[in-house]
């Protein structure tokens, strides 16, 4: 997943990548402000500087790897939740379809019964409602 660039001379010598030259050449580092003052980034310190940068890069890579793993875990969790929610919604849709069919059948049978009975059942319901309210009122005043 990650590719590392290696210096051509050795596995850990990255001074060539950073532009740090050995002291024998007499040139200063690209980080220096003037060519007359030698900078601490020449060969001995330059190698240390390169190692420090490599260490910081490794730490940053580990941090990024941890963040990517966390994002991957979150994404997997979201995917699982979506699949479970889809399954539950499908089951609920089936249950509502069955309930709709049952209610439609009940309503149809009730309409058939009302058509056969005529208007007599309506008077029974009105009578029972009046009797119910009468008992409620009597109970309320007797308390």
C-alpha positions as a Markdown table, in Angstrom:
| # | Residue | x | y | z |
|---|---|---|---|---|
| 1 | Unk | 0.0 | 0.0 | 0.0 |
| 2 | Unk | 2.8 | 2.4 | 0.8 |
| 3 | Unk | 5.9 | 2.8 | -1.3 |
| 4 | Unk | 9.1 | 4.1 | 0.2 |
| 5 | Unk | 11.8 | 5.7 | -1.8 |
| 6 | Unk | 15.2 | 4.4 | -1.0 |
| 7 | Unk | 18.5 | 6.1 | -1.6 |
| 8 | Unk | 20.6 | 4.4 | -4.2 |
| 9 | Unk | 23.7 | 3.8 | -2.0 |
| 10 | Unk | 22.1 | 2.3 | 1.2 |
| 11 | Unk | 18.8 | 1.4 | 2.8 |
| 12 | Unk | 18.9 | 4.1 | 5.5 |
| 13 | Unk | 20.9 | 6.9 | 3.9 |
| 14 | Unk | 18.3 | 9.4 | 2.8 |
| 15 | Unk | 20.6 | 12.4 | 2.6 |
| 16 | Unk | 20.5 | 12.3 | -1.2 |
| 17 | Unk | 16.7 | 12.7 | -1.1 |
| 18 | Unk | 16.9 | 15.7 | 1.2 |
| 19 | Unk | 19.7 | 17.4 | -0.8 |
| 20 | Unk | 22.2 | 17.1 | 2.0 |
| 21 | Unk | 25.7 | 16.6 | 0.7 |
| 22 | Unk | 28.7 | 15.2 | 2.4 |
| 23 | Unk | 31.2 | 17.8 | 4.0 |
| 24 | Unk | 33.9 | 16.8 | 1.5 |
| 25 | Unk | 32.0 | 18.6 | -1.3 |
| 26 | Unk | 32.1 | 21.9 | 0.5 |
| 27 | Unk | 28.5 | 22.8 | -0.6 |
| 28 | Unk | 25.9 | 23.8 | 1.9 |
| 29 | Unk | 22.5 | 22.3 | 2.4 |
| 30 | Unk | 19.6 | 23.7 | 0.5 |
| 31 | Unk | 18.2 | 24.7 | 3.9 |
| 32 | Unk | 21.0 | 27.1 | 4.6 |
| 33 | Unk | 20.6 | 30.9 | 4.3 |
| 34 | Unk | 24.2 | 31.6 | 3.2 |
| 35 | Unk | 26.9 | 29.5 | 1.7 |
| 36 | Unk | 29.7 | 30.8 | 4.0 |
| 37 | Unk | 28.2 | 29.6 | 7.3 |
| 38 | Unk | 28.0 | 25.8 | 7.5 |
| 39 | Unk | 24.6 | 24.7 | 8.7 |
| 40 | Unk | 24.0 | 22.0 | 11.3 |
| 41 | Unk | 22.5 | 19.9 | 8.5 |
| 42 | Unk | 25.8 | 18.8 | 7.0 |
| 43 | Unk | 26.7 | 15.2 | 6.9 |
| 44 | Unk | 26.8 | 14.2 | 10.6 |
| 45 | Unk | 23.9 | 16.3 | 11.7 |
| 46 | Unk | 22.2 | 16.0 | 8.2 |
| 47 | Unk | 22.1 | 12.3 | 8.7 |
| 48 | Unk | 20.5 | 12.8 | 12.1 |
| 49 | Unk | 18.1 | 15.3 | 10.6 |
| 50 | Unk | 17.1 | 12.9 | 7.8 |
| 51 | Unk | 16.6 | 10.1 | 10.4 |
| 52 | Unk | 14.5 | 12.5 | 12.5 |
| 53 | Unk | 12.4 | 13.4 | 9.5 |
| 54 | Unk | 12.0 | 9.7 | 8.6 |
| 55 | Unk | 10.9 | 9.0 | 12.2 |
| 56 | Unk | 8.4 | 11.8 | 12.0 |
| 57 | Unk | 7.2 | 10.4 | 8.7 |
| 58 | Unk | 6.8 | 6.9 | 10.2 |
| 59 | Unk | 4.9 | 8.3 | 13.2 |
| 60 | Unk | 2.6 | 10.2 | 10.8 |
| 61 | Unk | 2.1 | 7.1 | 8.7 |
| 62 | Unk | 1.2 | 5.1 | 11.8 |
| 63 | Unk | -1.3 | 7.8 | 12.9 |
| 64 | Unk | -2.8 | 7.9 | 9.4 |
| 65 | Unk | -3.0 | 4.1 | 9.3 |
| 66 | Unk | -4.9 | 4.1 | 12.6 |
| 67 | Unk | -7.3 | 6.8 | 11.3 |
| 68 | Unk | -7.9 | 4.8 | 8.1 |
| 69 | Unk | -8.5 | 1.7 | 10.1 |
| 70 | Unk | -11.0 | 3.6 | 12.3 |
| 71 | Unk | -12.8 | 4.9 | 9.2 |
| 72 | Unk | -12.9 | 1.5 | 7.7 |
| 73 | Unk | -14.4 | 0.0 | 10.9 |
| 74 | Unk | -17.0 | 2.8 | 11.0 |
| 75 | Unk | -17.9 | 2.3 | 7.3 |
| 76 | Unk | -18.3 | -1.5 | 7.9 |
| 77 | Unk | -20.5 | -0.7 | 10.9 |
| 78 | Unk | -22.6 | 1.6 | 8.8 |
| 79 | Unk | -23.0 | -1.0 | 6.1 |
| 80 | Unk | -24.1 | -3.6 | 8.6 |
| 81 | Unk | -26.6 | -1.2 | 10.1 |
| 82 | Unk | -28.0 | -0.4 | 6.6 |
| 83 | Unk | -28.4 | -4.1 | 5.8 |
| 84 | Unk | -30.2 | -4.8 | 9.1 |
| 85 | Unk | -32.4 | -1.8 | 8.7 |
| 86 | Unk | -33.3 | -2.8 | 5.1 |
| 87 | Unk | -34.2 | -6.3 | 6.4 |
| 88 | Unk | -36.4 | -4.9 | 9.2 |
| 89 | Unk | -38.2 | -2.5 | 6.8 |
| 90 | Unk | -38.9 | -5.3 | 4.4 |
| 91 | Unk | -40.4 | -7.4 | 7.3 |
| 92 | Unk | -42.5 | -4.4 | 8.4 |
| 93 | Unk | -43.7 | -3.9 | 4.9 |
| 94 | Unk | -44.8 | -7.5 | 4.7 |
| 95 | Unk | -46.6 | -7.2 | 8.1 |
| 96 | Unk | -48.4 | -4.0 | 7.0 |
| 97 | Unk | -49.5 | -5.7 | 3.8 |
| 98 | Unk | -50.9 | -8.6 | 5.7 |
| 99 | Unk | -52.7 | -6.2 | 8.1 |
| 100 | Unk | -54.1 | -4.2 | 5.3 |
| 101 | Unk | -55.5 | -7.3 | 3.7 |
| 102 | Unk | -57.1 | -8.4 | 7.0 |
| 103 | Unk | -58.6 | -5.0 | 7.6 |
| 104 | Unk | -60.0 | -4.8 | 4.1 |
| 105 | Unk | -61.6 | -8.2 | 4.5 |
| 106 | Unk | -63.1 | -7.1 | 7.9 |
| 107 | Unk | -64.4 | -3.9 | 6.5 |
| 108 | Unk | -66.0 | -5.7 | 3.5 |
| 109 | Unk | -67.7 | -8.2 | 5.8 |
| 110 | Unk | -69.0 | -5.4 | 8.1 |
| 111 | Unk | -70.4 | -3.6 | 5.1 |
| 112 | Unk | -72.2 | -6.8 | 3.9 |
| 113 | Unk | -73.6 | -7.3 | 7.4 |
| 114 | Unk | -74.9 | -3.7 | 7.5 |
| 115 | Unk | -76.4 | -4.0 | 4.1 |
| 116 | Unk | -78.3 | -7.2 | 5.2 |
| 117 | Unk | -79.5 | -5.8 | 8.5 |
| 118 | Unk | -80.7 | -2.5 | 7.2 |
| 119 | Unk | -80.8 | 0.4 | 9.6 |
| 120 | Unk | -81.8 | -1.6 | 12.7 |
| 121 | Unk | -78.2 | -2.1 | 14.0 |
| 122 | Unk | -77.6 | 1.7 | 14.0 |
| 123 | Unk | -80.5 | 2.1 | 16.4 |
| 124 | Unk | -79.0 | -0.6 | 18.7 |
| 125 | Unk | -75.7 | 1.3 | 18.8 |
| 126 | Unk | -77.5 | 4.6 | 19.6 |
| 127 | Unk | -79.5 | 3.0 | 22.4 |
| 128 | Unk | -76.4 | 1.4 | 23.9 |
| 129 | Unk | -74.5 | 4.7 | 23.8 |
| 130 | Unk | -77.4 | 6.5 | 25.6 |
| 131 | Unk | -77.6 | 3.8 | 28.3 |
| 132 | Unk | -73.8 | 3.9 | 28.7 |
| 133 | Unk | -73.8 | 7.7 | 29.3 |
| 134 | Unk | -76.8 | 7.4 | 31.6 |
| 135 | Unk | -74.9 | 5.0 | 33.9 |
| 136 | Unk | -71.8 | 7.3 | 33.8 |
| 137 | Unk | -73.9 | 10.3 | 34.8 |
| 138 | Unk | -75.6 | 8.4 | 37.7 |
| 139 | Unk | -72.3 | 7.0 | 38.9 |
| 140 | Unk | -70.7 | 10.5 | 38.8 |
| 141 | Unk | -73.5 | 12.1 | 40.9 |
| 142 | Unk | -73.6 | 9.3 | 43.5 |
| 143 | Unk | -70.0 | 9.7 | 44.4 |
